[in-house]
Each structure stands twice: as structure tokens, then as C-alpha cells.
Amino acid sequence: MCSQFGMFECLISAFVDEFPWLRPKKILFTAMMCCILFLLGIPCVTNGGVYVLQLMDWYSAAFSLMIVSLLECVVIAWVYGEERFSLDIEMMVGHKPHKWFRICWKYISPMVICFILLFTFINHEPVTYNGVEYPGWAIVIGWLMALVSIAAIPTVGTVMMMKKQGTFKERLLQCLRPDPLWGPIKQENRVLYRKSLEKHASRFKQLHVSGVDRIPSGASLSSAGNEIECLNTDGDLHV
């Protein structure tokens, strides 16, 4: 039950971050989501609810979870870069993660997840409960539930590619680079972030940092910190 609070907070935070107009109404939005999820959970507590729960657990908790986890490892460690990610963490907490974690992000976790996925596919059987085989339409619903949770990844990726200009390769590179708005929200921290990019950038280098790039690249952090107060960001910094 305790893990549900963490997952629910991730859901709320994702919506509020994506749609800033929800922030002043966060309490109301949270209450509305509680009601919606309560209604969606009712089928799981009926007389036949265990069959619904088994169907969800059989398909959604295995394939989609592993695929999303694998993509997270690949994006963080190989697209954004584990060294760049470690520097970001250092800026937030004051020290880099232990090297063991960085090895896990880059090598061990992806390999373990791939093994689990392969093992799951090889040993996969149609869902059953207490020896009762599910009908074909129920299995179709199960696969649809598994696909819905990961469908947003290729869908959003395709939409972002279509919004870019240039050849396929140029569009792909633009999508793989961090957005100009990427970085700390506070201006003084964005200065430090911009300077850290000179030490180690992401694998696909961020070409522009909104609100900071007019500071000369050779300026010291102290002079840059004073100059940031005079910057006119032209409204492009709105994270």
C-alpha cells in the first residue's frame, strides 16, 4: 500500500509539470484523480475481481515495466550520458553518485533487464487463474493494457520528430539533444550548469542554454553570477 503513494505522487507531479495551469488547483486535481482511480479500482474488488487483477498483473506488470525501465537506462546512461547525469546530481546534492551506481546504470541494469525480458518472452503462457483459462478476448485486453502504458513513448517521439526541420538524421539529433530550457530553474544555478557543460556535456551536446548563453564562455563564475542579474531572457525561461 505504501508504494501506491509514491506512484500516485509521480502521476500527479507528471501532470502538474506538463500543464503548469494545474499548479494553483493541485489539491482539487489530486482529489479528482483519487476519485477516478477509486472508480477504476472497483472492478478489482468485485466477486470476479481477482480475475481482473490477475489479468492486469500478468501482462502490465511484466512486459511494459521492463521495457520502460530498459529505455530509462538507455536514455540516461547512453543518450544523455551517465557522466553528465552524475554531474547534475553533484550540483543538487554536493557529490557524485558512487561509481557502482554508474556501472549499474550503464551496463548491469540494462543487461539484467534484457535477460528478464527474454526469459519472460520464452516462458510466456496465456494467463490462467486456479486452472481457469481466460477467453481469447480477455487475452487481447491484457495485451492492450500492456501496450497502452508504453504506446506514449513511440507516439510522443514520432510527434517530436515531425515538429523538427531537416532530414531524418538532423531531426533525430535535434530530438536527442537536451532542450534549451533543460537545466536548473534558478538563474544562478543555470550559470553553474552552463559552465559545467564546458567540462562535460551530454553525449549529444546541448547547443543552447536559455537565459545564460549571453554570458561570455571565458567569464568566471563570480562575474557570471553578477551578470546573470542583468540578463534579459526575453521570456524564454519559463520552466
Secondary structure, 3 states (H helix, E strand, C coil): CHHHHHHHHHHHHHHHHHCHHHHHHHHHHHHHHHHHHHHHHHHHHCCCHHHHHHHHHHHHHHHHHHHHHHHHHHHHHHHHHHHHHHHHHHHHHCCCCCHHHHHHHHHHHHHHHHHHHHHHHHCCCCCEECCEECCHHHHHHHHHHHHHHHHHHHHHHHHHHHHCCCCHHHHHHHHHCCCCCCCCCCHHHHHHHHHHHHHCCCCCCCCCCCCCCCCCCCCCHHHHHHHHCCCCCCCCCCC
